[in-house]
Amino acid sequence: MGDSQYSFSLTTFSPSGKLVQIEHALTAVGSGQTSLGIKAANGVVIATEKKLPSILVDETSVQKIQSLTPNIGVVYSGMGPDFRVLVRKSRKQAEQYHRLYKEPIPVTQLVRETATVMQEFTQSGGVRPFGVSLLVAGFDDKGPQLYQVDPSGSYFSWKASAMGKNVSNAKTFLEKRYTDDMELDDAVHTAILTLKEGFEGQISSKNIEIGIIGADKKFRVLTPGEIDDYLAEVE
Amino acid sequence: MSRGSGAGYDRHITIFSPEGRLFQVEYAFKAVKSASITSIGVRGKDAVCVVTQKKVPDKLLDQTSVTHLFPITQYLGLVATGLTADARSLVQQARNEAAEFRFRYGYEMPVDVLARWIADKSQVYTQHAYMRPLGVIAMVLGIDEEKGPQLYKCDPAGHFYGHKATSAGLKEQEAINFLEKKMKNDPAFSYDETVRTAISALQSVLQEDFKATEIEVGVLRSDDRVFQALSTEEIDEHLTAISERD
């Protein structure tokens, strides 16, 4: 990164010691669609709103939740195009790890490498920070894990977290509902209820996406049929 | 040192504004509208069609050289709405990329792969200060082997979606409103209906009846798969059918 004419960083300190470009990036995340993640005792669930700009958009052409490896999935809030770039870079890093060590990359390491990329874009010349926060859900030898990565490149492990427009209501709701011994199914129900809290309009399998990973260590996105079943159970 | 910390530079290069917006990207969208052209794309059951205005500002111009409809390969078409020079640059790169894909992998580049490539390139321009975003919205069309006719729209922000129908340019919003009503019940248009929906949408939104030389129409049919620009006679047939129908 860092292109010849712009060999100076665009993200610089303000007199009060803040990196304002990162703060603005966080504002961009905060105006994005709500997404959340919950770590259960035997798996992790991530979910997001999928509001499309028009009914003319073919919703099957859009998938906001992506898998980085067979056992790690990711969802975002913020700018979709920036997310695609990060997914591509992370997949490549996971594959390079696998080629070198002949084993799947541990979740913490993939998160750290992705976060490093995001940090580099806050310091390198001629680039702006990424306008996304990521929720990475994975299941490896250390069990189920959920990490949130911010545009600054800082990351933390969470039991449950939310991002985007409705973040404060969603987090309050999750704090009340979360228990350490939740099962994956309960977590999915809680995720749906949390999304429903701040949802504008009628929630359906066409305007949300849910991804889960259980003890089988296989991350997958639920089909609209499966989401319909969960929605019926929640009613 | 106030470079890049919101001291007015957020409007000149693609860095964040205090509200978390990218002004340069928003201005790129305005540049698309400044071309005063509207384009419409409609996807039917076994055909996909795009219609765009053909404005020739000067009688001395060679009309055949004025076009916004570009074949990328035999099987992929692209209509570029916005700044003509940016459009030509994009088309040239897309053609190169599609040809390399065919050479490298041994099969034709699918529509969604091309759309994603264009969108990813656009994203780079929104993140790196050294290049401005392109002032072009590209609508890519093709027949996918598994999914059938496909229509994708890629914008300066780096977004891309598949569409059942869409529009770009000056009267984008009015056209989308018109198309939403038409496509509400997921109709499965035949080839003729697809073309005529697209043309009549443009006519209704611009509130004028066209001559065949004032619009360009590009089509892709499932049974044929080759991207074709309709001739003036073929366009005339559709225009006549529409006026007789109304």
Contacts between the chains, C-beta under 8 A, distances in Angstrom:
chain1	res1	chain2	res2	distance
A	1	B	128	7.7
A	3	B	128	6.2
A	3	B	129	7.6
A	3	B	130	4.2
A	4	B	130	7.6
A	5	B	130	5.5
A	6	B	128	7.8
A	6	B	129	4.9
A	6	B	130	5.4
A	8	B	3	7.2
A	9	B	4	7.5
A	10	B	3	7.4
A	10	B	4	3.9
A	10	B	13	7.5
A	10	B	15	5.2
A	10	B	129	6.1
A	11	B	4	6.6
A	12	B	1	6.3
A	12	B	3	6.4
A	12	B	4	5.7
A	12	B	5	5.9
A	14	B	5	5.3
A	20	B	5	4.9
A	20	B	6	5.7
A	20	B	18	7.6
A	21	B	4	6.6
A	21	B	5	7.2
A	21	B	15	6.0
A	21	B	16	5.5
A	24	B	6	7.4
A	24	B	15	7.9
A	24	B	16	3.4
A	24	B	17	6.4
A	24	B	18	5.8
A	24	B	19	7.5
A	24	B	20	5.1
A	25	B	16	5.6
A	25	B	20	6.7
A	26	B	20	7.4
A	27	B	16	7.5
A	27	B	18	7.2
A	27	B	19	6.0
A	27	B	20	3.3
A	28	B	16	6.3
A	28	B	20	3.2
A	28	B	21	7.1
A	29	B	20	7.4
A	30	B	20	7.1
A	31	B	19	7.9
A	31	B	20	6.0
A	52	B	161	7.1
A	53	B	161	7.7
A	54	B	166	7.6
A	54	B	176	5.7
A	54	B	180	6.4
A	55	B	180	5.6
A	55	B	183	7.5
A	55	B	184	7.1
A	56	B	163	5.4
A	56	B	164	5.2
A	56	B	165	5.0
A	56	B	166	5.6
A	56	B	176	6.5
A	56	B	179	5.8
A	56	B	180	5.9
A	56	B	183	6.0
A	57	B	161	4.7
A	57	B	162	7.2
A	57	B	163	5.7
A	57	B	164	7.6
A	57	B	166	7.8
A	58	B	161	7.1
A	58	B	162	3.9
A	58	B	163	6.0
A	58	B	164	5.7
A	60	B	162	7.3
A	61	B	112	7.0
A	61	B	152	7.4
A	61	B	161	5.8
A	61	B	162	2.9
A	62	B	161	5.9
A	62	B	162	7.6
A	79	B	157	7.7
A	79	B	158	7.9
A	80	B	158	7.4
A	80	B	159	5.9
A	81	B	119	6.4
A	81	B	120	7.5
A	81	B	122	7.2
A	81	B	123	3.7
A	81	B	126	6.7
A	81	B	157	6.2
A	81	B	158	2.8
A	81	B	159	6.2
A	82	B	123	6.7
A	82	B	127	7.0
A	82	B	158	7.8
A	84	B	116	7.7
A	84	B	119	7.5
A	84	B	120	6.3
A	84	B	123	6.8
A	84	B	158	7.6
A	85	B	120	7.1
A	85	B	123	6.0
A	85	B	124	7.9
A	85	B	127	7.6
A	88	B	120	7.8
A	121	B	127	7.3
A	126	B	128	5.8
A	126	B	129	4.5
A	126	B	130	5.5
A	127	B	127	5.6
A	127	B	128	5.4
A	127	B	129	6.9
A	128	B	14	6.2
A	128	B	15	4.7
A	128	B	16	6.2
A	128	B	22	8.0
A	128	B	127	5.6
A	128	B	129	7.4
A	129	B	16	7.4
A	130	B	127	7.7
A	131	B	16	7.0
A	131	B	20	6.9
A	131	B	22	7.9
